Amino acid sequence: MAPSPKPDAPDFETALKELEKIVAALEKGNLSLDAALKHFERGIALTRLCQTALKKAELKVEMLVQNGDQQKLAPFEIRDE
């Protein structure tokens, strides 16, 4: 099982926004090698954090569906932001 995020780790949405900024900065291609490597390293850490959060959410949903009456589950909408 993946390790829990550190207490000071950003939540999923914050991590995803930071990751998007890092990708944009790397795509511009105007960073020094050292800065690019630091951005890449941070991006990898954020990606792992996001993957862990998504996996936990997926497992929680699976548990709710398996343990609950599926007839009582209300549909939900995914919002685009």
C-alpha positions in Angstrom: 0.0 0.0 0.0 1.2 3.5 -0.8 2.5 5.6 2.1 0.2 8.3 3.5 1.0 11.8 2.5 2.8 14.0 4.9 0.6 16.1 7.2 1.8 19.3 5.4 1.2 17.8 2.0 -1.2 19.7 -0.3 -4.7 18.3 -0.9 -5.5 16.8 -4.3 -6.8 19.9 -6.0 -3.9 22.1 -4.8 -1.4 19.4 -5.9 -3.0 19.2 -9.3 -2.9 22.9 -9.8 0.7 23.1 -8.8 1.5 20.2 -11.1 -0.2 22.0 -14.0 2.0 25.0 -13.4 5.1 22.9 -13.3 4.2 21.2 -16.6 3.6 24.6 -18.2 6.9 25.9 -17.0 8.7 22.8 -18.3 7.0 23.0 -21.6 8.2 26.6 -22.1 11.7 25.3 -22.2 13.3 28.4 -20.8 14.4 26.9 -17.4 18.0 26.2 -16.6 18.9 22.5 -16.3 19.1 22.7 -12.5 15.7 24.5 -12.3 14.1 22.0 -14.8 15.4 19.1 -12.7 13.9 20.6 -9.5 10.6 21.2 -11.2 10.6 17.7 -12.6 11.4 16.2 -9.2 8.6 18.2 -7.6 6.2 17.1 -10.4 7.0 13.5 -9.8 6.2 13.9 -6.1 3.0 15.7 -6.8 2.0 13.0 -9.4 2.5 10.3 -6.8 0.5 12.2 -4.2 -2.4 12.6 -6.7 -2.2 9.0 -7.7 -2.4 7.9 -4.1 -5.4 10.2 -3.4 -7.2 8.9 -6.5 -6.5 5.3 -5.5 -7.8 5.9 -2.0 -11.0 7.5 -3.4 -11.5 4.6 -5.8 -11.1 2.1 -3.0 -13.5 4.0 -0.8 -16.1 4.1 -3.5 -15.7 0.4 -4.1 -16.2 -0.3 -0.4 -19.3 1.9 -0.3 -20.8 0.1 -3.3 -19.9 -3.4 -2.0 -21.1 -2.7 1.6 -24.2 -0.6 0.8 -27.4 -1.1 -0.9 -26.8 -0.1 -4.5 -30.4 1.1 -4.8 -29.8 3.7 -2.2 -26.8 5.3 -3.9 -27.6 8.6 -5.5 -25.9 9.5 -8.8 -23.4 12.3 -8.7 -22.2 14.7 -11.3 -18.7 15.5 -12.2 -18.1 19.2 -12.5 -15.7 20.7 -15.0 -13.8 23.6 -13.6 
